[in-house]
Amino acid sequence: MEVLSYLESTAVATWVRESLSLWAFPTMIALHAIGMSVLVGLNVAICLLLLSPKPRAPMVSVQTFFRFIWLALAINVVSGTLLLMANATELLVLPVFYVKILFVIFSVIVLLKLQQGVVAEVNGADADLSQKRLRILSVMCLATWMVALVAGRLTAYPTLLLGH
């Protein structure tokens, strides 16, 4: 618990948690929500496109969306870390927080594989194998992000989760 208390006592964590500035907690939570919307929203759009019987957009155009996905992930890592530091003693005792982090990691791994599959498709790899692989990865991506999102939302209700 000392490490968690130390994290919360740092100047940055105190500023995020206690400052009346709009640049503190309101901006961090807004960036986290917007980043998650872009990250998961583009993931869902790509996955649904890849799951459709005939993709309506060429894979080259799908490939360009990954830049925005990675930027949104970077925004979420920074804002999420600052929000975590501000509330470490509350969040890091919740098992659901670890479920969230685990499924975010799973989602990113699947996303990397999905991007590799799209790149392979653009480069003309074995189309049948690639399409089947992309469909499986799309379903996995949708499922892992869904669990991560639900677990993330549940972290906002510690009293409900801890039975207090």
C-alpha positions in Angstrom: 0.0 0.0 0.0 3.0 2.3 0.5 3.7 2.3 -3.2 0.0 3.2 -4.0 0.1 6.0 -1.4 3.3 7.3 -2.9 1.8 7.3 -6.4 -1.2 9.3 -5.1 1.1 11.8 -3.3 3.1 12.8 -6.3 2.7 16.4 -7.5 1.2 15.3 -10.8 -1.3 12.9 -9.2 -2.3 15.5 -6.6 -2.8 18.1 -9.4 -5.0 15.7 -11.4 -7.1 14.7 -8.4 -7.4 18.0 -6.5 -6.8 20.9 -8.9 -9.8 23.1 -9.8 -8.3 23.7 -13.2 -10.2 22.4 -16.2 -6.8 21.1 -17.4 -6.6 18.6 -14.6 -9.2 15.8 -13.9 -11.8 17.1 -16.4 -9.3 17.1 -19.3 -7.8 13.8 -18.4 -11.2 12.0 -18.1 -12.4 13.7 -21.4 -9.2 12.7 -23.2 -9.6 9.2 -21.9 -13.2 9.0 -23.1 -12.5 10.6 -26.5 -9.4 8.4 -27.0 -11.4 5.3 -26.1 -14.2 6.3 -28.4 -11.8 6.7 -31.4 -9.8 3.6 -30.5 -12.7 1.2 -30.0 -15.0 2.9 -32.5 -12.5 2.5 -35.4 -11.7 -1.0 -34.2 -15.4 -1.9 -34.4 -15.8 -0.3 -37.8 -12.8 -2.2 -39.2 -13.9 -5.4 -37.6 -17.5 -5.1 -39.0 -16.1 -4.2 -42.4 -13.9 -7.3 -42.3 -16.8 -9.5 -41.2 -19.1 -8.3 -44.0 -19.6 -10.7 -46.9 -17.9 -8.3 -49.3 -15.8 -5.5 -47.9 -17.0 -2.2 -49.3 -13.7 -0.4 -48.9 -10.3 -1.4 -50.3 -7.9 -2.7 -47.7 -5.5 0.2 -48.4 -8.0 2.7 -47.1 -8.7 0.4 -44.0 -4.9 0.4 -43.4 -4.8 4.2 -43.0 -7.2 4.1 -40.0 -4.6 2.2 -37.9 -2.6 5.4 -37.5 -5.6 7.0 -35.7 -6.1 3.9 -33.6 -2.5 4.0 -32.4 -2.7 7.7 -31.7 -5.9 7.2 -29.7 -4.2 4.3 -27.8 -1.2 6.6 -26.9 -3.7 9.2 -25.6 -5.4 6.6 -23.5 -2.2 5.3 -22.1 -1.1 8.8 -21.0 -4.5 9.9 -19.7 -5.2 6.5 -18.1 -1.8 6.5 -16.3 -2.5 10.0 -14.9 -6.0 9.0 -13.8 -4.6 5.8 -12.2 -1.9 7.7 -10.3 -4.6 10.1 -9.0 -6.6 7.2 -7.6 -4.2 4.4 -7.2 -5.4 3.3 -3.7 -8.9 3.0 -5.0 -8.3 1.4 -8.4 -5.5 -1.0 -7.7 -7.5 -2.9 -5.1 -10.3 -3.7 -7.5 -10.0 -7.1 -9.3 -12.1 -5.6 -12.2 -9.3 -3.1 -12.8 -6.9 -6.0 -13.5 -9.5 -7.6 -15.8 -9.7 -4.3 -17.7 -5.9 -4.0 -18.1 -5.6 -7.7 -19.0 -8.3 -7.3 -21.7 -6.8 -4.1 -23.0 -3.5 -5.9 -23.4 -5.3 -8.8 -25.2 -7.1 -6.3 -27.4 -3.9 -4.6 -28.4 -2.3 -7.9 -29.3 -5.2 -8.9 -31.4 -5.2 -5.5 -33.0 -1.6 -5.9 -33.9 -2.4 -9.2 -35.5 -5.4 -7.7 -37.3 -3.2 -4.9 -38.7 -0.6 -7.5 -39.9 -3.4 -9.3 -41.6 -4.7 -6.2 -43.3 -1.2 -5.4 -44.5 -0.8 -9.0 -45.8 -4.1 -8.6 -47.6 -2.9 -5.3 -49.2 0.3 -7.0 -50.3 -1.6 -9.9 -51.9 -1.0 -12.7 -49.5 -3.1 -15.9 -49.8 -6.6 -14.4 -50.0 -8.6 -17.3 -48.6 -6.4 -17.9 -45.6 -6.1 -14.2 -45.0 -9.8 -13.6 -45.1 -10.5 -16.4 -42.7 -7.8 -15.2 -40.3 -9.1 -11.6 -40.5 -12.6 -12.8 -39.7 -11.4 -14.7 -36.6 -9.3 -11.8 -35.5 -12.2 -9.4 -36.0 -14.5 -11.5 -33.7 -11.7 -11.8 -31.1 -11.1 -8.0 -31.3 -14.7 -7.2 -30.8 -15.0 -9.6 -27.8 -11.9 -8.4 -26.1 -12.7 -4.7 -26.4 -16.2 -5.4 -25.1 -14.9 -7.0 -22.0 -12.3 -4.2 -21.5 -14.9 -1.5 -21.9 -17.4 -3.1 -19.4 -14.6 -3.8 -16.9 -13.4 -0.2 -17.3 -16.8 1.2 -16.6 -17.3 -1.0 -13.6 -14.1 0.6 -12.0 -16.2 3.7 -11.5 -18.4 1.9 -8.9 -16.0 0.6 -6.3 -18.6 0.5 -3.5 -20.8 -1.7 -5.6 -17.9 -4.0 -6.5 -16.5 -4.3 -3.0 -20.0 -4.7 -1.4 -19.9 -1.7 0.8 
